[in-house]
Amino acid sequence: MLFRSTVFRDRIENIHLSDYDGRWQHLLPGTGYLPLESLLSQVKADGYDGTITLETCPAAMEYEDKAKAERNAEIGLRYIKDCFL
């Protein structure tokens, strides 16, 4: 993943960000095993200024409970901001 961000850095226009825990994909960033902090640090160092999309599955957002879904959206966005800004 980090290699690809380096090789294709001039072609990346939108990053869809989610995590993976070995079983489930599209989890909130920071809840799985992927080196997302390193990825965001690398694309930041490369001068990336495009869109970052928080791409999670409904279950990860706890969509059935509006308050939990909103809280999880805030957690995901804060993760991105803390790593990238």
C-alpha positions as MATLAB code, in Angstrom:
seq = 'MLFRSTVFRDRIENIHLSDYDGRWQHLLPGTGYLPLESLLSQVKADGYDGTITLETCPAAMEYEDKAKAERNAEIGLRYIKDCFL';
ca = [
       0.000    0.000    0.000;
       2.756    2.459    0.893;
       4.767    1.432   -2.164;
       1.792    2.103   -4.411;
       1.225    5.517   -2.854;
       4.827    6.370   -3.742;
       4.762    4.931   -7.260;
       1.420    6.483   -8.197;
       1.657    9.659   -6.104;
       1.187   11.944   -9.124;
      -1.967   10.126  -10.188;
      -3.840    9.852   -6.870;
      -6.873   12.135   -6.834;
      -9.133   10.533   -4.229;
      -8.315    8.248   -1.308;
     -11.061    5.977    0.027;
     -10.000    5.277    3.590;
     -11.150    2.390    5.751;
      -9.521   -0.291    7.861;
      -9.387   -4.095    7.810;
      -8.992   -6.441   10.782;
      -8.210   -9.686    8.970;
     -11.855  -10.636    8.756;
     -13.941   -7.516    8.162;
     -13.242   -4.707    5.734;
     -14.450   -1.100    5.540;
     -13.997   -0.553    9.271;
     -13.410    2.791   10.924;
      -9.799    3.912   10.485;
      -7.672    2.869   13.429;
      -9.774   -0.170   14.336;
      -7.948   -2.713   12.183;
      -4.450   -3.696   11.116;
      -3.712   -1.523    8.114;
      -0.866    1.016    8.444;
      -3.173    3.957    7.749;
      -1.184    6.468    9.803;
       1.899    5.682    7.722;
      -0.103    5.926    4.506;
      -1.552    9.317    5.448;
       1.869   10.552    6.555;
       3.348    9.486    3.222;
       0.684   11.116    1.060;
       0.898   14.256    3.195;
       4.691   14.348    2.730;
       4.116   13.922   -1.012;
       1.993   17.074   -1.006;
      -1.367   15.386   -1.551;
      -4.207   17.898   -1.478;
      -7.052   15.840   -2.931;
     -10.133   14.307   -1.397;
     -10.081   11.714    1.377;
     -13.315    9.741    1.596;
     -14.234    7.899    4.788;
     -15.487    4.590    3.360;
     -17.041    2.355    5.985;
     -19.689   -0.325    6.020;
     -23.020    0.456    7.715;
     -22.329   -1.991   10.546;
     -19.040   -0.258   11.385;
     -20.923    3.017   11.658;
     -23.662    1.430   13.819;
     -26.131    2.964   11.381;
     -29.244    1.786   13.215;
     -28.565    4.271   16.002;
     -28.299    7.828   14.654;
     -26.312    9.128   17.630;
     -23.782    6.274   17.379;
     -23.493    6.689   13.616;
     -22.811   10.417   14.013;
     -20.271    9.721   16.776;
     -18.507    7.140   14.600;
     -18.415    9.559   11.671;
     -16.785   12.128   13.961;
     -14.284    9.514   15.184;
     -13.359    8.594   11.611;
     -12.965   12.196   10.537;
     -10.925   13.040   13.638;
      -8.615   10.108   12.875;
      -8.004   11.459    9.385;
      -7.439   14.994   10.640;
      -5.091   13.862   13.423;
      -2.979   11.869   10.946;
      -3.096   14.247    8.025;
      -3.378   17.824    9.239;
];
